[in-house]
């Protein structure tokens, strides 16, 4: 019964947001950095936060720290979608959300480890935001990642979170994806969607890590989102090494290059990234030496990224946009 009510409520909330967005002209207008050409409703990714609101209220707010952190982050991100906020305020909201909502047993960590984790998690939030630039990418990729956590929760040993939590997130992704995973998307997620989803996935990641006895800080867990991390992280490194501002807006990620320079269809690229992450996650679940597996996957992704841009630049088909 919960799943039927949750699905009905999430669909109704998304359609209600469409009505509000149309009435108040909350739209994304294409510019020189856009990978789309049409005016599209913006901020529909707020459904991820609303789904968590529904889950929390109907289940007695089981994770109050997470919910408060997510609420602050979603509110700041949505306001930023409507009118650009100062960078320091966005950063403060992200740090607050990470510190407050993704609780780690600090008694087992050194101060430098805590600081490093906060920096890494904040970086992952931003990378998740960076990777939401074409139709279907956020929805398809997030479905794979959250679905992987759902499988691990059911069959990977000790359950680390309620099934209803993961199911609610997946319902929200499917509802949003129905309107976004299209050649002509009806809506975009906005920062409120991509940042909120990033925090939800980090929360699931931490819960999973804590459920594995004696796992501690194990970077191999990041393999579950390594495709986004590779594209986002390597693009930042490439811009830094070439002397460009890593904080400036651009469209130089590999997926953006595929769409804008090589003219590949949005949905093909989004499906490709998601399928690749799915294959990697299946391998991760099956292998015994997860650290070695993660190192091999990371190495292959770095090589693939380098070769893609090397041969693309030599062919003259790729023209980086600053």
C-alpha positions as CSV (number, residue, x, y, z in Angstrom):
1,X,0.0,0.0,0.0
2,X,2.9,2.4,0.8
3,X,4.3,2.1,-2.7
4,X,1.0,2.9,-4.3
5,X,0.4,5.9,-2.2
6,X,4.0,7.1,-2.6
7,X,3.8,6.7,-6.4
8,X,0.5,8.6,-6.6
9,X,1.8,11.4,-4.3
10,X,5.1,11.8,-6.2
11,X,3.4,12.0,-9.6
12,X,0.9,14.5,-8.2
13,X,3.6,16.6,-6.7
14,X,5.6,16.7,-9.9
15,X,2.5,17.7,-11.9
16,X,1.7,20.4,-9.4
17,X,5.3,21.7,-9.7
18,X,4.8,21.8,-13.5
19,X,1.7,24.0,-13.0
20,X,3.5,26.3,-10.7
21,X,6.6,26.6,-12.9
22,X,4.5,27.4,-15.9
23,X,2.4,30.0,-14.0
24,X,5.5,31.8,-12.7
25,X,7.7,31.2,-15.8
26,X,10.3,29.2,-14.0
27,X,12.3,28.1,-17.1
28,X,15.8,27.5,-18.4
29,X,16.7,29.6,-21.4
30,X,19.5,28.3,-23.6
31,X,22.8,30.2,-23.8
32,X,26.2,29.7,-25.3
33,X,27.1,27.0,-22.7
34,X,23.9,25.1,-23.1
35,X,23.5,21.7,-24.7
36,X,19.9,22.4,-25.6
37,X,18.1,24.8,-27.8
38,X,14.6,25.1,-26.3
39,X,13.1,26.9,-23.4
40,X,12.3,24.2,-20.8
41,X,10.7,24.1,-17.3
42,X,13.4,24.4,-14.7
43,X,13.7,23.0,-11.2
44,X,11.7,19.8,-11.6
45,X,14.4,17.9,-9.7
46,X,12.8,19.3,-6.6
47,X,10.7,16.1,-6.7
48,X,13.7,14.3,-5.2
49,X,13.5,16.5,-2.1
50,X,9.7,16.3,-2.0
51,X,9.9,12.5,-2.2
52,X,12.2,12.5,0.8
53,X,9.8,14.9,2.5
54,X,7.0,12.5,1.9
55,X,9.0,9.5,3.1
56,X,10.1,11.3,6.2
57,X,6.7,12.5,7.2
58,X,5.0,9.1,6.6
59,X,7.7,7.2,8.5
60,X,8.3,9.4,11.5
61,X,11.4,11.2,10.2
62,X,13.8,8.3,10.8
63,X,16.8,10.3,9.7
64,X,16.4,13.8,11.1
65,X,20.0,14.9,10.6
66,X,19.9,13.8,7.0
67,X,16.5,15.4,6.4
68,X,17.6,18.8,7.9
69,X,20.8,18.8,5.9
70,X,18.9,17.9,2.7
71,X,16.3,20.6,3.4
72,X,18.9,23.4,3.8
73,X,20.7,22.2,0.7
74,X,17.5,21.9,-1.4
75,X,16.2,25.4,-0.4
76,X,19.5,27.1,-1.1
77,X,19.9,25.3,-4.4
78,X,16.4,26.1,-5.6
79,X,16.8,29.8,-4.8
80,X,20.1,29.6,-6.7
81,X,18.2,28.2,-9.7
82,X,15.8,31.2,-9.6
83,X,18.4,33.9,-8.9
84,X,22.1,33.3,-8.6
85,X,23.4,33.3,-5.1
86,X,27.0,34.1,-3.9
87,X,29.4,31.2,-4.3
88,X,30.2,31.4,-0.6
89,X,26.6,30.8,0.4
90,X,26.3,27.8,-1.9
91,X,29.5,26.4,-0.5
92,X,28.4,27.0,3.1
93,X,25.1,25.1,2.4
94,X,27.0,22.2,0.9
95,X,29.5,21.9,3.8
96,X,26.6,22.2,6.3
97,X,24.7,19.4,4.5
98,X,27.7,17.1,4.4
99,X,28.6,17.7,8.1
100,X,25.1,17.5,9.4
101,X,23.4,14.9,7.3
102,X,26.1,12.4,6.4
103,X,27.1,11.3,9.9
104,X,30.2,9.3,10.3
105,X,31.5,7.8,13.6
106,X,34.1,10.5,14.2
107,X,35.4,8.7,17.3
108,X,37.2,6.3,14.9
109,X,38.7,9.1,12.8
110,X,41.5,11.6,13.0
111,X,40.8,15.3,12.5
112,X,42.6,15.3,9.2
113,X,40.5,12.3,8.0
114,X,37.2,14.2,8.9
115,X,38.4,17.3,7.0
116,X,39.4,15.2,4.1
117,X,36.0,13.4,4.0
118,X,34.1,16.7,4.1
119,X,36.2,18.0,1.2
120,X,35.8,14.9,-0.8
121,X,32.0,14.6,-0.2
122,X,31.6,18.3,-1.1
123,X,33.5,17.7,-4.3
124,X,31.3,14.7,-5.2
125,X,28.2,16.9,-4.7
126,X,29.6,19.4,-7.2
127,X,30.6,16.7,-9.6
128,X,27.1,15.3,-9.5
129,X,25.9,18.8,-10.3
130,X,28.3,19.2,-13.2
131,X,27.2,16.0,-14.8
132,X,23.6,17.1,-15.1
133,X,23.9,18.8,-18.5
134,X,22.0,16.7,-21.1
135,X,18.6,15.1,-21.3
136,X,18.2,11.9,-19.3
137,X,21.7,11.8,-17.8
138,X,20.8,12.5,-14.1
139,X,17.7,10.2,-14.2
140,X,19.3,7.2,-16.0
141,X,22.6,7.3,-14.1
142,X,21.0,7.8,-10.7
143,X,18.6,5.0,-11.3
144,X,21.5,2.6,-11.9
145,X,23.3,3.9,-8.7
146,X,20.3,3.8,-6.4
147,X,19.3,0.5,-7.9
148,X,22.7,-0.9,-7.1
149,X,22.3,0.2,-3.4
150,X,18.9,-1.4,-3.4
151,X,20.4,-4.7,-4.5
152,X,23.2,-4.5,-1.9
153,X,20.6,-3.6,0.7
154,X,18.5,-6.7,-0.1
155,X,21.2,-9.3,-1.0
156,X,24.6,-7.9,0.0
157,X,24.5,-9.0,3.6
158,X,23.2,-6.8,6.5
159,X,20.4,-4.4,5.5
160,X,21.7,-0.8,5.9
161,X,18.5,1.2,5.2
162,X,14.7,0.7,4.9
163,X,13.6,-0.7,1.6
164,X,10.9,2.0,1.5
165,X,13.7,4.7,1.5
166,X,15.3,3.4,-1.6
167,X,12.0,2.6,-3.3
168,X,10.8,6.2,-2.7
169,X,14.0,7.6,-4.3
170,X,13.6,5.3,-7.3
171,X,10.0,6.2,-7.8
172,X,11.0,9.9,-7.8
173,X,13.8,9.2,-10.3
174,X,11.3,7.3,-12.6
175,X,8.7,10.1,-12.4
176,X,11.3,12.7,-13.2
177,X,12.9,10.6,-15.9
178,X,9.5,10.1,-17.6
179,X,9.5,13.8,-18.4
180,X,13.3,14.3,-18.8
181,X,14.6,11.2,-20.6
182,X,13.3,12.4,-24.0
183,X,14.7,13.8,-27.2
184,X,12.8,17.0,-26.3
185,X,12.7,17.0,-22.5
186,X,9.7,18.6,-20.8
187,X,11.7,19.7,-17.8
188,X,15.2,20.0,-16.4
189,X,16.2,19.1,-12.8
190,X,18.1,22.3,-11.9
191,X,20.7,22.4,-9.1
192,X,18.0,21.6,-6.6
193,X,17.6,18.2,-8.3
194,X,21.2,17.3,-9.0
195,X,22.6,18.5,-5.7
196,X,19.8,16.8,-3.7
197,X,20.3,13.6,-5.6
198,X,24.1,13.8,-5.0
199,X,23.5,14.1,-1.2
200,X,21.0,11.3,-1.2
201,X,23.5,9.0,-2.9
202,X,26.3,10.1,-0.5
203,X,23.9,9.2,2.4
204,X,23.3,5.8,0.9
205,X,27.0,5.3,0.3
206,X,27.9,6.1,3.9
207,X,25.1,3.9,5.3
208,X,26.4,1.1,3.1
209,X,30.0,1.6,4.2
210,X,28.9,1.6,7.9
211,X,27.1,-1.7,7.4
212,X,30.2,-3.6,6.2
213,X,32.1,-4.8,9.3
214,X,35.6,-3.4,9.7
215,X,35.4,-1.6,6.3
216,X,36.4,1.8,7.7
217,X,37.3,4.4,5.0
218,X,37.4,2.3,1.9
219,X,37.8,4.3,-1.3
220,X,36.7,1.2,-3.4
221,X,33.1,2.1,-2.4
222,X,33.4,5.1,-4.7
223,X,33.6,2.6,-7.6
224,X,29.7,2.6,-7.5
225,X,29.7,6.1,-8.9
226,X,33.1,6.1,-10.6
227,X,31.9,7.1,-14.1
228,X,30.7,10.4,-13.0
229,X,33.7,10.9,-10.8
230,X,36.1,10.1,-13.6
231,X,34.5,12.5,-16.1
232,X,34.0,15.3,-13.6
233,X,37.3,14.9,-11.8
234,X,39.4,14.5,-14.9
235,X,37.8,17.5,-16.5
236,X,38.6,19.7,-13.5
237,X,42.2,18.4,-13.6
238,X,42.5,19.1,-17.3
239,X,41.3,22.7,-16.9
240,X,43.5,23.3,-13.9
241,X,46.6,22.0,-15.7
242,X,45.9,24.1,-18.8
243,X,45.7,27.2,-16.6
244,X,41.9,27.8,-16.9
245,X,39.6,28.8,-14.1
246,X,38.2,25.5,-12.7
247,X,35.2,27.4,-11.1
248,X,34.1,29.1,-14.4
249,X,31.2,27.6,-16.2
250,X,32.0,25.5,-19.3
251,X,30.9,22.5,-21.3
252,X,34.2,20.5,-21.6
253,X,33.1,17.3,-19.9
254,X,33.5,14.3,-22.1
255,X,29.7,13.8,-22.3
256,X,29.2,17.4,-23.3
257,X,31.9,17.1,-26.0
258,X,30.1,14.0,-27.3
259,X,26.8,15.9,-27.6
260,X,28.0,19.4,-28.7
261,X,31.1,18.6,-30.9
262,X,30.5,15.1,-32.1
263,X,26.7,15.6,-32.4
264,X,25.8,12.4,-30.6
265,X,22.1,12.2,-29.4
266,X,21.6,13.1,-25.8
267,X,19.8,9.9,-24.9
268,X,22.5,7.7,-26.4
269,X,25.2,9.4,-24.3
270,X,23.1,9.3,-21.2
271,X,22.2,5.6,-21.7
272,X,25.9,4.8,-22.5
273,X,27.2,6.4,-19.3
274,X,24.5,4.6,-17.3
275,X,25.1,1.2,-18.9
276,X,28.8,1.6,-18.3
277,X,28.3,2.3,-14.6
278,X,25.9,-0.7,-14.5
279,X,28.5,-3.0,-15.9
280,X,31.1,-1.7,-13.5
281,X,28.8,-2.1,-10.5
282,X,27.9,-5.7,-11.5
283,X,31.6,-6.5,-11.7
284,X,32.1,-4.8,-8.3
285,X,29.5,-6.9,-6.7
286,X,30.9,-10.1,-8.1
287,X,34.7,-9.7,-7.5
288,X,36.3,-10.5,-4.2
289,X,39.2,-8.0,-4.3
290,X,37.3,-4.8,-4.6
291,X,40.3,-2.5,-4.1
292,X,42.2,-4.0,-7.0
293,X,39.1,-4.0,-9.2
294,X,38.5,-0.3,-8.4
295,X,42.1,0.5,-9.3
296,X,41.8,-1.3,-12.6
297,X,38.5,0.4,-13.5
298,X,39.9,3.8,-12.5
299,X,43.0,3.2,-14.6
300,X,41.0,2.2,-17.7
301,X,38.7,5.2,-17.4
302,X,41.6,7.6,-17.2
303,X,43.1,6.0,-20.3
304,X,39.8,6.1,-22.1
305,X,39.3,9.7,-21.2
306,X,42.8,10.7,-22.4
307,X,42.5,8.8,-25.6
308,X,39.1,10.3,-26.4
309,X,40.3,13.8,-26.2
310,X,43.7,13.1,-27.8
311,X,42.3,11.6,-30.9
312,X,39.3,14.0,-30.9
313,X,41.6,17.0,-30.9
314,X,43.9,15.5,-33.5
315,X,40.9,14.9,-35.8
316,X,39.8,18.5,-35.4
317,X,36.3,17.5,-34.4
318,X,36.6,18.6,-30.8
319,X,36.7,22.3,-30.0
320,X,37.0,23.0,-26.2
321,X,34.8,25.8,-25.0
322,X,36.3,28.0,-22.3
